[in-house]
């Protein structure tokens, strides 16, 4: 069977998009609600990019410590939410850039990886992760122009082949997945070329240089929803999207550097829109079932009388929060977690659940209820 072509099967896959710490916290709230709904242990694959990979990485390295009863992890908050919140209280990007740019022998991505290891993920490798769910951390290979995936069974991309049972550290996989260009990118990995196995379609395998040194960047450069590894693979697909809203700008500054960044934003926005439309078309055609929820989605669209109340103005405010890896305040953290929880709840109850949930929705942080925040 060709690399990456596993065919659609019965199961649940979830994709967690990028968007810095904003995405990390938004997805944490969504996973909190999925846990209450009894869906967390039912997920077969968690595919992530960038800020979503920070959330997924934390869940992955702590999965074996979760205590499940009636399909709910009773210690989910202490094992997952608490360490993520602690990590999102740190200034990661500015310190990494400062130290990595000034100290000889240090790179920016190496400093980011060190922060992940010291404060969130530890020094564990991919082989320490659970068999199920399969965690897939997606980066982009600058050399081949396609997605490079890290998981327990394999790491690789379809043009250069794969490494079976890789012992690459989870911290590096998350670093590569979240190496936002040009500031935090690239993440470079030197490898033994013989560790790769040739697979069908690997047109670059015979050129050793592609297998010797990986130069990787943010997974969102290739797949800004982290969707490809679950879409067309499972009959139930869930997508949590914390991607940045695209802003029109009538007074655009046409300097060369601004043009380059604007072009990247336009390309990214178009790719996200195309993937989202195709996914929704699959839902409507009943090719698969599932749900999409986004940080920009107005909760009223789900037409649930008992959805947690979130004014449209609050949705726009939260969707516009920065995507950096720097310190998020108590208020920002709690509001983003509340928002991910609320919109996930609405999407799941509207499109996936067949009966009322055993645990009714309630704000994770009542003091930061989104209908009260001015």
MOKACOR-V444141 format. One record per helix or strand of 3 or more residues. SS is the DSSP state (~ for helix, > for strand). FROM is the first residue (numbers start at 1). LEN is the number of residues. If there is no record, write none. Layout:
BEGIN
SS;FROM;LEN + SS;FROM;LEN
END
This chain:
BEGIN
>;9;8 + ~;20;17 + ~;40;3 + >;45;4 + ~;50;16 + ~;76;12 + ~;93;10 + ~;108;14 + ~;126;3 + >;134;8 + >;147;4 + >;154;4 + >;161;4 + ~;170;8 + >;187;4 + ~;193;3 + ~;209;4 + >;213;6 + ~;219;3 + >;234;8 + ~;256;29 + >;289;6 + ~;299;4 + ~;312;8 + ~;330;22 + ~;366;3
END
